[in-house]
Each structure stands twice: as C-alpha cells, then as structure tokens.
Amino acid sequence: MADSTTTAPDLPPDASAKPRLRAVMLALVAALVLGGGGFLAVYQGWLLGPGDSAPTPAPMTLDFDFIAIDSMTISLVPGSGVSNLQFAAQIEVPAHAYAEVMRMHPRFVDVINTYLRAVNPQDLAEAEALFRLRAQILRRLQTIAGQGNIRDFLITEFVLR
C-alpha cells in the first residue's frame, strides 16, 4: 500500500520568521508614530481644536425670582414604617412672570401636597427618589402655570420621620 502523505519541502527555520518579525516590527513602529502624531495634532489644536465655529456658552441671565413653598408636613400611608414627610421647596420663575405665577401659589401647594400624599413611602426611601419627585412636581407645576412661566423646582427640605 502506498503512503499518501506528502511533506512540505524543508525550509530553514529563520527563512519564514524573519519577514513576519520584520512586518510586525514595522507595523508597531507605524502605530506608535501615527498614534503620537494624532495625539500631538489634537493636543496642539491642529485637529478637532476650537475653531471659529466653536459655540460660545449663553450668558447666564439673572432675571429670575424664587417663590418659596413653606415647610409642610405630609402624612404618609399608615403601616409603612415612616409616618411623615417634612418638605419645603423653591420655585424658580422668570422675573417678568413673578406676579402672575405668585397668584397661583395656593394651587401649587395643593398640587405638591396631593402628589406627595399619593407617593408610595417605599419609593421615597430610594436613592433616586429626589430626582424623580423633582421632575414630576416640576412637570405638574409647569402644566398649571403655563409654558415658560416656571424655570426650575428646587427641593430645600426633605425629611422622612
């Protein structure tokens, strides 16, 4: 029976390794040079630097006022382990809308009180509870006051007892 296996011609071990090693070294040097050149171009501002079209930040306007929501105590659902929430806040309004928005102060207190009374006490203990409460109350107040009349809602006191 004939042997069907063929063997490749014997090559010296250094013959195939040298071109491969040389190619790897060349690629490594090229990567270092290109990486360093890219870093230098960005660092010096030649590439992705602030050009003439860079946006300038809008100047901060100081034409706003705050409406205080006095400290209120909201009773929570019995049996939750927490019985009361001590809460106070500030509503940021544009200066031109202060008088109009101030007229709605009792309605704001009612909406805040109603919303906080409906919130599950276990949700209040979570780490992100203030962010969620702030966003929900702000949305409700903006709906009541109208478009552009309330800029922000700041929680100044939040104590679970």
VONU-423947 format. One record per residue: residue in three letters; residue number from 1; x, y, z of N, C-alpha, C in turn. Coordinates in steps of 0.2 Angstrom, whole numbers, plus 2048, in hexadecimal, padded with zeros to 3 digits. Layout:
N
  aa   i n_xx n_yy n_zz ca_xx ca_yy ca_zz c_xx c_yy c_zz
 ALA NUM    X    Y    Z     X     Y     Z    X    Y    Z
...
END
This chain:
161
  aa   i n_xx n_yy n_zz ca_xx ca_yy ca_zz c_xx c_yy c_zz
 MET   1  804  7FA  800   800   800   800  804  806  800
 ALA   2  802  80B  7FC   807   811   7FB  805  816  801
 ASP   3  80A  81A  803   809   81F   808  807  825  805
 SER   4  801  828  807   7FE   82D   803  7FF  834  807
 THR   5  803  834  80C   805   83A   80F  80B  83E  80B
 THR   6  80A  844  80A   810   848   807  813  84D  80C
 THR   7  819  84E  80C   81C   853   811  81E  859  80D
 ALA   8  81D  85F  810   820   865   80D  827  865  80D
 PRO   9  82A  868  808   831   868   807  834  86C  80E
 ASP  10  83A  869  810   83D   86C   816  83F  873  814
 LEU  11  83D  878  819   83F   87F   818  843  880  81E
 PRO  12  848  884  81E   84C   886   824  847  88A  829
 PRO  13  848  889  82F   844   88C   834  844  893  834
 ASP  14  849  896  832   84A   89E   832  847  8A1  82C
 ALA  15  846  89D  827   844   8A0   820  83D  8A2  821
 SER  16  838  89F  824   831   8A2   824  830  8A6  82A
 ALA  17  834  8A6  830   833   8AA   836  835  8B1  835
 LYS  18  83B  8B2  831   83E   8B9   830  839  8BE  82D
 PRO  19  836  8BC  827   831   8C1   824  82B  8C2  828
 ARG  20  829  8BD  82C   823   8BE   830  825  8C3  836
 LEU  21  82B  8C2  839   82D   8C6   83F  82E  8CD  83C
 ARG  22  831  8CE  836   832   8D4   833  82C  8D8  832
 ALA  23  826  8D5  830   820   8D7   82F  81D  8DA  835
 VAL  24  81D  8D6  83A   81A   8D7   841  81E  8DE  844
 MET  25  824  8DE  843   828   8E3   846  826  8EA  842
 LEU  26  826  8E9  83B   824   8EF   837  81D  8F1  839
 ALA  27  818  8ED  83A   812   8EF   83C  811  8F2  843
 LEU  28  815  8F0  848   816   8F3   84E  819  8FA  84E
 VAL  29  81E  8FB  84A   821   901   84A  81C  906  846
 ALA  30  819  904  841   814   908   83E  80E  90A  842
 ALA  31  80C  905  846   806   907   84B  809  90C  850
 LEU  32  80F  90B  853   811   910   858  812  917  855
 VAL  33  815  917  84F   816   91E   84B  80F  921  84A
 LEU  34  80A  91D  847   804   920   845  800  922  84C
 GLY  35  800  91E  851   7FD   91F   857  800  926  85A
 GLY  36  806  926  85B   80A   92C   85D  808  932  859
 GLY  37  808  932  853   806   937   84E  7FF  939  84F
 GLY  38  7FA  935  850   7F3   936   851  7F3  93A  858
 PHE  39  7F6  937  85D   7F6   93B   864  7F8  942  863
 LEU  40  7FE  943  860   801   949   85F  7FC  94E  85C
 ALA  41  7F9  94C  856   7F5   950   852  7EE  952  856
 VAL  42  7EC  94D  85A   7E6   94F   85E  7E8  954  864
 TYR  43  7EE  952  867   7F0   956   86D  7F2  95D  86B
 GLN  44  7F5  95E  865   7F7   965   863  7F1  969  860
 GLY  45  7EB  965  85F   7E5   968   85C  7E5  969  855
 TRP  46  7EA  965  851   7EA   965   84A  7E4  961  847
 LEU  47  7E2  95C  84B   7DC   957   849  7D7  957  84F
 LEU  48  7D1  958  84D   7CB   958   852  7CC  95E  857
 GLY  49  7D0  963  856   7D1   969   85A  7CB  96E  85A
 PRO  50  7CB  972  85E   7C6   977   85E  7C7  97C  858
 GLY  51  7C3  97B  853   7C3   980   84E  7BF  986  84E
 ASP  52  7BE  989  849   7BA   98F   849  7B3  98E  84A
 SER  53  7B0  988  849   7A9   986   84A  7A8  983  850
 ALA  54  7AC  983  855   7AB   980   85C  7A6  984  85F
 PRO  55  7A1  980  862   79B   984   865  79D  987  86B
 THR  56  79B  98D  86C   79C   991   873  796  990  877
 PRO  57  798  98F  87E   792   98D   882  78E  994  883
 ALA  58  788  992  884   783   998   885  784  99C  88B
 PRO  59  784  9A2  88B   785   9A6   892  77F  9A4  896
 MET  60  781  9A3  89D   77D   9A1   8A2  779  9A8  8A3
 THR  61  772  9A7  8A3   76E   9AD   8A5  76C  9AC  8AC
 LEU  62  76B  9B2  8AF   76A   9B2   8B6  763  9B5  8B7
 ASP  63  75F  9B5  8B2   758   9B8   8B2  753  9B2  8B5
 PHE  64  754  9B0  8BB   74F   9AB   8BD  74E  9AC  8C5
 ASP  65  749  9A9  8C7   747   9AA   8CE  745  9A3  8D1
 PHE  66  744  9A2  8D7   742   99C   8DA  73C  99D  8DE
 ILE  67  738  998  8DE   732   998   8E2  732  992  8E7
 ALA  68  732  994  8ED   733   98F   8F2  72D  98B  8F4
 ILE  69  72E  985  8F4   729   980   8F6  72B  97E  8FD
 ASP  70  727  981  902   729   980   909  729  979  90B
 SER  71  72C  978  910   72D   971   913  726  96E  914
 MET  72  725  968  912   71E   965   913  720  95E  915
 THR  73  71B  95B  91A   71C   954   91C  716  950  919
 ILE  74  718  94B  915   713   947   912  713  940  915
 SER  75  70D  93E  917   70C   938   91A  70C  932  915
 LEU  76  710  92D  916   710   928   912  70C  922  913
 VAL  77  70C  91D  90F   707   917   910  709  914  917
 PRO  78  704  912  91B   706   90F   921  709  908  920
 GLY  79  70D  905  924   710   8FF   924  716  8FE  91F
 SER  80  718  904  91D   71E   904   918  725  904  91C
 GLY  81  724  905  922   72B   906   926  72D  90E  927
 VAL  82  72A  912  922   72C   919   922  725  91C  922
 SER  83  724  921  927   71D   924   928  71D  92B  925
 ASN  84  722  92F  925   722   936   922  727  937  91D
 LEU  85  726  93C  919   72B   93F   915  72B  946  916
 GLN  86  731  949  918   732   950   919  735  952  912
 PHE  87  731  957  90F   733   959   908  733  961  907
 ALA  88  738  964  904   738   96B   902  73B  96B  8FB
 ALA  89  73A  971  8F8   73C   972   8F1  73C  979  8EF
 GLN  90  73F  97A  8E9   740   981   8E6  73E  980  8DE
 ILE  91  73A  984  8DC   738   984   8D5  73C  98A  8D1
 GLU  92  740  988  8CC   744   98D   8C9  73F  990  8C3
 VAL  93  73E  996  8C2   73A   999   8BD  73D  99F  8BA
 PRO  94  73C  9A0  8B4   73F   9A6   8B0  73C  9AC  8B4
 ALA  95  740  9B2  8B4   73E   9B8   8B8  738  9BB  8B5
 HIS  96  737  9BB  8AE   731   9BE   8AB  72B  9BA  8AD
 ALA  97  72B  9B4  8AF   725   9B0   8B1  724  9AF  8B8
 TYR  98  728  9B2  8BC   727   9B1   8C3  720  9B2  8C6
 ALA  99  71E  9B8  8C5   717   9BA   8C7  712  9B5  8C5
 GLU 100  712  9B3  8BF   70D   9AF   8BC  70D  9A8  8BF
 VAL 101  713  9A5  8C0   714   99F   8C3  713  99F  8CA
 MET 102  714  9A4  8CE   713   9A5   8D5  70C  9A4  8D7
 ARG 103  708  9A6  8D2   700   9A6   8D3  6FE  99E  8D3
 MET 104  702  99A  8D1   700   993   8D1  704  98F  8D6
 HIS 105  707  992  8DB   70A   98F   8E1  706  98A  8E4
 PRO 106  6FF  98C  8E6   6FB   987   8EA  6FA  980  8E5
 ARG 107  6F9  981  8DF   6F8   97B   8DA  6FF  977  8DA
 PHE 108  705  97A  8DA   70B   977   8DA  70C  972  8E1
 VAL 109  70A  975  8E6   70A   972   8ED  706  96C  8ED
 ASP 110  700  96D  8EA   6FB   967   8E9  6FD  962  8E5
 VAL 111  700  963  8DF   703   95E   8DB  709  95A  8DE
 ILE 112  70D  95E  8E1   713   95B   8E4  710  956  8EA
 ASN 113  70C  959  8EE   709   955   8F4  706  94E  8F1
 THR 114  702  94F  8EC   6FE   949   8E9  703  944  8E6
 TYR 115  707  947  8E3   70C   942   8DF  710  93E  8E5
 LEU 116  713  942  8EA   717   93E   8EF  713  93A  8F3
 ARG 117  70D  93B  8F4   708   937   8F8  707  930  8F4
 ALA 118  707  930  8EE   706   92B   8EA  70C  926  8E8
 VAL 119  712  929  8EA   718   925   8E9  719  91F  8EE
 ASN 120  71B  91A  8EB   71C   914   8F0  722  915  8F4
 PRO 121  722  915  8FB   727   916   8FF  72D  912  8FE
 GLN 122  72D  90C  8FC   733   908   8FA  737  90B  8F4
 ASP 123  733  90F  8F0   736   912   8EA  73A  918  8EC
 LEU 124  738  91B  8F2   73C   921   8F5  742  91F  8F8
 ALA 125  743  919  8FA   749   917   8FD  74F  916  8F8
 GLU 126  74D  915  8F1   752   913   8EC  757  919  8EB
 ALA 127  75D  918  8E9   762   91D   8E8  760  922  8E2
 GLU 128  75D  920  8DD   75B   924   8D8  754  927  8D9
 ALA 129  751  927  8DF   74A   929   8E0  74A  931  8DF
 LEU 130  74F  935  8E1   74F   93C   8E1  74F  93E  8D9
 PHE 131  753  93B  8D5   753   93D   8CE  74C  93B  8CB
 ARG 132  749  936  8CC   742   934   8CA  73D  939  8CC
 LEU 133  73D  93A  8D3   738   93F   8D6  739  946  8D3
 ARG 134  73F  948  8D2   740   94F   8CF  73D  94F  8C8
 ALA 135  73F  94A  8C4   73D   94A   8BD  735  94A  8BD
 GLN 136  732  946  8C1   72B   945   8C0  727  94B  8C3
 ILE 137  72A  94E  8C8   726   954   8CB  728  95A  8C6
 LEU 138  72E  95B  8C3   72F   960   8BE  72A  960  8B8
 ARG 139  729  95A  8B6   725   959   8B0  71E  95B  8B2
 ARG 140  71B  959  8B8   715   95B   8BA  714  963  8BB
 LEU 141  719  966  8BE   719   96D   8BF  719  971  8B8
 GLN 142  71D  96E  8B3   71D   972   8AD  717  971  8A9
 THR 143  713  96B  8AA   70D   96A   8A7  708  970  8AA
 ILE 144  708  971  8B0   703   975   8B3  705  97D  8B1
 ALA 145  70B  97E  8B2   70D   985   8B1  70E  987  8A9
 GLY 146  70E  983  8A5   70F   985   89E  716  984  89B
 GLN 147  716  984  895   71D   983   891  721  989  893
 GLY 148  727  988  895   72D   98D   897  72C  991  89D
 ASN 149  727  98F  8A1   726   993   8A7  72A  990  8AD
 ILE 150  72C  98A  8AD   730   987   8B2  736  984  8AF
 ARG 151  73C  986  8B2   743   984   8AF  745  97D  8B3
 ASP 152  744  97D  8B9   747   977   8BD  743  977  8C4
 PHE 153  744  971  8C7   741   96F   8CD  747  96D  8D2
 LEU 154  748  970  8D7   74E   96E   8DC  74B  96B  8E2
 ILE 155  74D  965  8E4   74B   963   8EB  750  965  8F0
 THR 156  74D  968  8F5   752   96B   8FA  752  967  901
 GLU 157  74C  963  902   74C   95F   908  748  959  906
 PHE 158  74B  953  908   748   94D   907  74A  948  90C
 VAL 159  745  947  911   747   943   917  741  93E  918
 LEU 160  743  938  919   73E   933   91A  73E  931  922
 ARG 161  739  931  925   738   930   92C  734  92B  92E
END
